[in-house]
């Protein structure tokens, strides 16, 4: 699947760079272009991909300080400049555009939905979101920001692929280590999804192509991605049970949105050497996935890759009714209410009828 990536905000820019790097390191050729957009000039200096600073007349390159309403206003004002910056990157070969953002901050949270809406207006290819949810331990402001951003981003994109910050890192890591691990894991998993059907090693019986990814996401709403891998056996017969096991692990313990197991549509991709991918095992795993997700739209295929491991990617479309999404939105609502309740009008401290105001 040939894609163009647009990272919005600090987290979005870093992740976009890592996705582009992974694609280049693996020589997949799926990422056709990458651009990072931010209101904070310092965050853009550390990136090696093309960058664009927005909101200079409002925040003078210093960021929006977690204010996602200001982030949205800035993007609305500078959307034409950003679209001009994309000139030449979104060519006829691009099959999809991904707007990448951390949903808890200011620029990405507010700007990503605005940019997605503008991209939908101009381009005919699908526009997807790749959104990062704040973990449970992150502050109330981030939860509230992410809830409002997710609601709007899901409305303005063809589908939004969600990654929960609590999903793909090891327990006990520091915040800095966790973010590095999360970005690396997202780059590997989402990068493999992008590369499916592109630059493949060998010939498979049933190769996944971009149309199957697009069809899986066609229902819109929220999507998530599961991943698991294991050392491959020497023959296809040796790997029948392994394919079933990694598919189960990808869905039950390896998704980007934990506990999201019911879906409107699903796609199973088995990556590995084509001669050791067992047709019987893939079909058995696909049938299990159909039963587990409750979906009759379960597609499947191979991703031939020269590796000593087998990997399962499970893409789920239409998971917005999952318990995890419900729990997060409830957290976001509570955080928003708490923020409003705790807001203080500091001028009340100086209310005194015995003194006149200066003017």
C-alpha positions in Angstrom: 0.0 0.0 0.0 1.7 3.2 -1.1 1.1 5.9 1.4 1.9 9.6 2.2 2.4 10.4 5.9 1.7 13.7 7.5 2.8 14.0 11.1 1.1 16.8 13.1 2.5 17.9 16.5 5.5 16.6 18.4 4.5 13.0 18.7 3.1 12.9 15.2 6.3 14.2 13.7 8.5 11.7 15.6 6.4 8.8 14.7 6.2 9.8 11.0 9.9 10.0 10.8 10.3 6.5 12.4 7.7 5.1 10.0 9.6 6.6 7.0 12.9 5.3 8.4 11.6 1.7 8.9 10.2 1.6 5.4 13.6 2.8 4.0 15.6 0.4 6.2 13.5 -2.6 5.0 13.5 -1.3 1.4 9.7 -1.7 1.1 9.0 1.5 -0.9 5.5 1.9 0.6 6.1 5.4 2.1 5.9 7.8 -0.9 6.4 11.0 1.1 6.5 12.3 4.6 6.0 15.7 6.1 6.0 16.9 9.7 3.9 19.9 10.7 4.1 21.7 14.1 3.7 25.0 15.9 6.9 24.4 17.9 10.0 25.2 15.9 12.3 23.4 18.4 10.5 20.1 17.8 10.9 20.3 14.1 14.7 20.9 14.3 15.3 17.4 15.5 13.6 15.7 12.5 15.3 14.6 9.3 12.1 14.5 7.2 10.7 17.6 5.5 9.0 20.0 8.0 6.6 22.9 8.1 6.1 25.4 10.8 2.6 26.8 11.3 1.0 29.4 13.5 3.9 31.8 13.6 1.7 34.8 13.8 -0.2 33.3 16.8 2.5 31.5 18.8 5.8 32.7 17.3 7.2 29.1 17.0 6.7 28.3 20.7 3.9 25.7 20.4 0.3 25.9 21.7 1.0 24.7 25.2 -1.5 21.8 25.1 -4.4 24.0 24.0 -6.0 21.9 21.3 -8.6 24.5 20.5 -5.8 26.9 19.6 -4.1 24.0 17.7 -7.3 23.7 15.6 -7.5 27.4 15.0 -3.9 27.6 13.9 -4.3 24.7 11.4 -7.5 26.3 10.0 -5.7 29.5 9.4 -2.6 27.9 7.8 -4.2 24.9 6.1 -3.5 26.4 2.6 0.2 26.7 3.4 0.3 23.0 4.6 -1.5 21.9 1.4 1.1 23.8 -0.6 3.8 22.0 1.3 2.3 18.7 0.2 2.6 19.7 -3.5 4.4 17.0 -5.4 4.3 14.5 -2.5 0.8 13.2 -3.1 1.1 11.8 -6.6 -1.0 9.4 -8.7 0.8 6.4 -7.2 -0.4 7.2 -3.6 -3.2 4.9 -2.5 -3.9 6.5 0.9 -2.9 9.4 3.1 -2.3 9.0 6.8 -2.5 11.9 9.2 -0.4 10.9 12.2 -0.8 12.5 15.6 -0.7 12.1 19.4 -4.2 12.9 20.4 -3.5 14.2 24.0 -1.4 17.3 23.2 -2.2 20.6 21.6 -1.0 20.9 18.0 -1.6 17.3 17.0 -4.8 16.9 18.9 -6.4 20.0 17.5 -4.7 20.3 14.1 -5.0 16.7 12.8 -8.8 16.7 12.4 -8.7 20.1 10.7 -6.0 18.9 8.3 -7.9 15.6 7.6 -11.0 17.5 6.7 -9.0 19.7 4.2 -7.3 16.7 2.7 -10.7 15.0 2.2 -11.9 18.1 0.3 -8.9 18.1 -2.1 -7.9 14.4 -2.7 -9.9 11.4 -3.9 -7.8 8.7 -2.1 -8.7 7.6 1.4 -7.6 9.8 4.2 -6.9 7.8 7.4 -5.9 8.9 10.9 -3.2 7.2 12.9 -3.9 8.4 16.4 -2.0 7.8 19.7 -4.1 7.7 22.8 -2.6 8.8 26.1 -2.0 6.1 28.7 -4.1 5.8 31.9 -1.4 7.4 33.9 -1.2 10.6 31.8 -2.9 13.7 33.1 -6.5 14.8 32.9 -5.8 17.5 30.3 -4.4 14.8 27.9 -7.4 12.5 28.5 -9.8 15.4 27.8 -7.9 16.6 24.7 -7.7 13.1 23.3 -11.5 12.4 23.8 -12.5 15.5 21.9 -9.8 15.0 19.2 -10.7 11.3 18.7 -14.4 12.1 18.3 -13.6 14.7 15.6 -10.8 12.8 13.9 -13.0 9.7 13.5 -15.7 11.9 11.9 -13.3 13.6 9.4 -11.3 10.5 8.3 -12.3 7.4 6.4 -11.0 5.4 9.4 -8.8 6.1 12.4 -6.2 3.5 13.4 -5.7 3.8 17.2 -2.7 2.9 19.3 -3.1 3.0 23.1 0.1 4.2 24.7 -0.4 1.5 27.3 -0.5 -1.3 24.7 2.9 -1.7 23.1 5.6 -1.1 25.7 7.2 -3.1 28.5 6.2 -2.5 32.1 8.7 -0.7 34.3 10.1 1.5 31.4 10.7 5.2 32.0 8.5 7.6 30.1 11.3 8.3 27.6 12.1 4.6 27.1 8.4 3.9 26.7 7.9 6.4 24.0 10.9 5.2 22.1 9.6 1.6 22.4 6.1 2.6 21.4 7.3 4.4 18.3 9.6 1.5 17.3 6.8 -1.0 17.7 4.3 1.1 15.8 6.8 1.6 13.0 7.4 -2.1 12.7 3.7 -3.2 12.9 2.1 -0.4 10.8 5.1 -0.4 8.5 4.5 -4.1 7.7 0.9 -3.3 7.1 1.8 -0.6 4.6 4.3 -2.9 2.9 1.8 -5.8 2.4 1.6 -6.6 -1.3 4.4 -4.1 -2.2 8.0 -5.1 -2.3 7.7 -8.8 -1.4 10.3 -11.6 -1.4 9.1 -14.7 -3.3 5.7 -15.7 -4.7 2.7 -16.5 -2.4 -0.5 -18.3 -3.2 -2.6 -15.5 -1.9 -0.8 -12.1 -1.6 -2.5 -9.3 0.3 -2.9 -6.1 -1.7 -3.9 -2.6 -0.8 -7.5 -3.0 -1.8 -8.0 -5.5 1.0 -6.7 -3.1 3.5 -9.0 -0.3 2.1 -12.0 -2.7 2.1 -11.3 -3.7 5.7 -11.3 0.0 6.7 -14.3 0.9 4.5 -16.8 0.8 7.3 -15.1 3.8 8.9 -14.9 4.6 12.6 -12.1 3.2 14.7 -9.6 0.5 13.7 -6.8 -1.3 15.5 -3.9 -3.5 14.6 -2.7 -6.7 16.3 0.7 -8.3 16.0 2.5 -11.5 17.1 5.4 -13.5 15.8 7.3 -16.8 16.4 10.3 -18.6 15.1 9.4 -20.5 11.9 9.6 -24.2 11.4 11.5 -25.7 8.5 8.4 -26.7 6.5 4.8 -25.5 6.0 3.6 -28.6 7.8 5.6 -27.7 10.8 3.9 -24.3 11.0 0.2 -25.2 10.9 -0.2 -24.8 14.7 2.2 -21.9 14.8 0.1 -19.8 12.5 -3.0 -20.4 14.6 -1.1 -19.6 17.8 0.4 -16.3 16.6 -3.0 -15.2 15.1 -4.6 -15.9 18.5 -1.9 -13.9 20.3 -2.1 -11.0 17.8 -5.8 -10.6 18.6 -6.0 -11.5 22.2 -2.8 -10.0 23.6 -1.1 -8.0 20.9 -3.6 -5.4 19.6 -2.9 -1.7 19.6 -6.2 -1.3 21.4 -6.3 -3.9 24.2 -9.5 -5.9 24.6 -10.9 -4.8 21.2 -11.8 -8.2 19.8 -15.1 -7.6 18.1 -15.2 -5.9 14.8 -17.2 -5.1 11.6 -14.4 -6.4 9.4 -11.0 -8.0 9.8 -7.9 -8.8 7.7 -5.4 -11.5 8.6 -1.9 -11.2 7.1 0.7 -13.9 7.6 4.3 -12.7 6.9 7.2 -15.0 6.4 8.9 -17.2 3.7 6.3 -18.2 1.2 7.5 -21.9 1.2 6.8 -22.3 4.9 3.4 -20.5 5.2 0.8 -23.3 5.5 -2.4 -22.8 3.6 -4.2 -25.1 6.0 -3.0 -23.2 9.0 -3.9 -19.8 7.4 -7.4 -21.0 6.6 -7.8 -22.4 10.1 -6.6 -19.2 11.7 -8.9 -17.1 9.4 -11.9 -19.2 10.5 -11.0 -18.8 14.1 -10.7 -15.0 13.6 -14.2 -15.0 12.0 -15.7 -16.7 15.0 -13.8 -14.6 17.6 -14.6 -11.2 16.0 -18.2 -12.0 15.1 -17.5 -10.6 11.6 -18.4 -12.3 8.3 -16.0 -9.9 6.5 -12.7 -11.6 7.4 -10.1 -11.4 4.6 -6.8 -13.2 4.6 -3.5 -13.4 2.7 0.2 -13.8 2.7 3.1 -11.3 2.9 6.2 -13.1 1.5 9.2 -11.9 3.5 12.7 -13.4 3.8 12.8 -14.0 7.5 13.4 -16.9 10.0 10.2 -15.9 11.8 6.5 -16.0 11.0 4.3 -13.0 11.9 0.6 -12.4 12.1 -1.0 -9.0 11.5 -4.6 -8.7 12.4 -6.3 -5.5 11.2 -9.7 -4.8 12.7 -12.1 -2.3 11.3 -15.1 -0.9 13.1 -14.1 -1.5 16.8 -15.6 1.7 18.2 -18.1 -0.3 20.2 -15.3 -2.1 22.1 -15.0 -2.0 25.8 -11.6 -0.3 25.6 -13.0 2.6 23.5 -15.9 3.0 25.9 -13.6 3.0 28.9 -11.4 5.6 27.3 -14.2 7.9 26.3 -15.7 7.7 29.8 -12.2 8.7 31.2 -12.1 11.6 28.7 -15.6 12.8 29.7 -14.7 12.7 33.4 -11.4 14.5 32.8 -13.2 17.2 30.8 -15.8 17.7 33.5 -13.1 17.9 36.2 -11.2 20.5 34.2 -14.3 22.6 33.8 -15.2 22.2 37.5 -11.7 23.1 38.7 -11.4 26.2 36.5 -11.0 29.3 38.7 -12.0 32.8 37.9 -9.1 34.6 39.5 -10.8 38.0 39.3 -13.3 36.9 42.0 -10.5 37.1 44.5 -10.4 40.9 44.1 -14.2 41.5 44.2 -14.6 44.2 46.8 -17.6 46.7 46.9 -15.6 49.1 49.0 -13.1 49.8 46.1 -13.9 51.1 42.7 -12.3 49.6 39.6 -9.7 51.7 37.8 -11.8 51.8 34.6 
